[in-house]
Amino acid sequence: MKKGVLSICIAIAGIYFVYWFNTHTYQQYSVFTEQSKNTLESKPYIIIIAKTFKINSVCLGLLSLYFGIISFLKKSKLGGLGVILALILIVCSFIPFWKYL
């Protein structure tokens, strides 16, 4: 598999991972808030899970960026698309979209 195509595939998998994590976190948080209306419990401790998620998604983004740059330096147009998708993935991994759903 060429490095440009590999970069695009890794970036798309990472973007899907970001989407899945944000929707899963929103669902868990909404279930917890519905259950905690009647009780006096503290909010879930999502910080550790979110940090692990950010580390994984940034690693996927950096890997995709690496393959995209190598492909772009070999004059491949797919490498440029891979670099753009990798940068989008890295930026989106730091934005907590589940708060806005």
C-alpha positions as CSV (number, residue, x, y, z in Angstrom):
1,M,0.0,0.0,0.0
2,K,1.4,3.4,-0.9
3,K,2.2,5.8,1.9
4,G,-0.3,8.4,0.7
5,V,-3.2,6.0,0.8
6,L,-2.0,4.6,4.2
7,S,-1.9,8.2,5.5
8,I,-5.5,8.8,4.4
9,C,-6.8,5.5,5.8
10,I,-5.1,6.2,9.2
11,A,-6.5,9.7,9.3
12,I,-10.0,8.6,8.5
13,A,-9.8,5.8,11.1
14,G,-8.7,8.5,13.6
15,I,-11.5,10.8,12.7
16,Y,-14.0,8.0,13.2
17,F,-12.3,7.3,16.6
18,V,-12.8,10.9,17.6
19,Y,-16.5,10.8,16.5
20,W,-17.1,7.5,18.3
21,F,-15.5,8.6,21.5
22,N,-17.4,11.9,21.6
23,T,-20.8,10.3,21.0
24,H,-20.1,7.5,23.5
25,T,-19.0,10.1,26.1
26,Y,-22.2,12.1,25.5
27,Q,-24.4,9.0,25.9
28,Q,-22.7,8.0,29.1
29,Y,-22.8,11.5,30.5
30,S,-26.5,11.9,29.7
31,V,-27.4,8.5,31.3
32,F,-25.4,9.5,34.4
33,T,-27.2,12.9,34.7
34,E,-30.6,11.2,34.4
35,Q,-29.7,8.8,37.1
36,S,-28.1,11.3,39.4
37,K,-31.2,13.7,39.5
38,N,-32.6,11.7,42.4
39,T,-29.3,11.1,44.3
40,L,-26.4,13.2,45.5
41,E,-23.5,11.6,43.6
42,S,-20.5,13.4,42.1
43,K,-20.1,13.7,38.4
44,P,-18.2,10.9,36.6
45,Y,-14.5,11.1,36.5
46,I,-14.0,11.5,32.7
47,I,-10.7,13.3,32.8
48,I,-8.4,10.2,32.8
49,I,-10.4,8.6,30.0
50,A,-10.3,11.8,28.0
51,K,-6.5,12.1,28.4
52,T,-6.0,8.6,27.2
53,F,-8.3,9.3,24.3
54,K,-6.3,12.4,23.4
55,I,-3.0,10.6,23.5
56,N,-4.3,7.8,21.2
57,S,-5.9,10.2,18.7
58,V,-2.8,12.5,18.6
59,C,-0.6,9.4,18.0
60,L,-2.8,8.4,15.1
61,G,-2.7,11.9,13.7
62,L,1.1,12.1,14.0
63,L,1.5,8.7,12.3
64,S,-0.8,9.8,9.5
65,L,1.1,13.1,9.3
66,Y,4.4,11.2,9.0
67,F,3.2,9.0,6.2
68,G,1.6,12.0,4.5
69,I,4.8,14.1,4.5
70,I,6.8,11.2,3.2
71,S,4.3,10.7,0.4
72,F,4.1,14.5,-0.3
73,L,7.9,14.7,-0.6
74,K,7.8,12.0,-3.3
75,K,5.5,14.2,-5.3
76,S,2.2,12.4,-4.6
77,K,-1.0,14.4,-4.5
78,L,-2.5,11.9,-2.0
79,G,0.2,12.9,0.5
80,G,-1.2,16.4,0.6
81,L,-4.7,15.2,1.3
82,G,-3.3,12.9,4.0
83,V,-1.4,15.8,5.6
84,I,-4.6,17.9,5.7
85,L,-6.7,15.1,7.2
86,A,-4.0,14.4,9.8
87,L,-4.0,18.1,10.8
88,I,-7.8,18.1,11.1
89,L,-7.5,14.9,13.2
90,I,-5.0,16.5,15.6
91,V,-7.0,19.6,16.0
92,C,-10.3,17.8,16.5
93,S,-8.8,15.5,19.2
94,F,-8.4,18.5,21.5
95,I,-12.0,19.8,21.1
96,P,-14.6,18.1,23.4
97,F,-17.5,17.9,21.0
98,W,-19.6,15.8,23.4
99,K,-20.3,19.0,25.4
100,Y,-22.0,20.6,22.4
101,L,-24.3,17.6,21.4
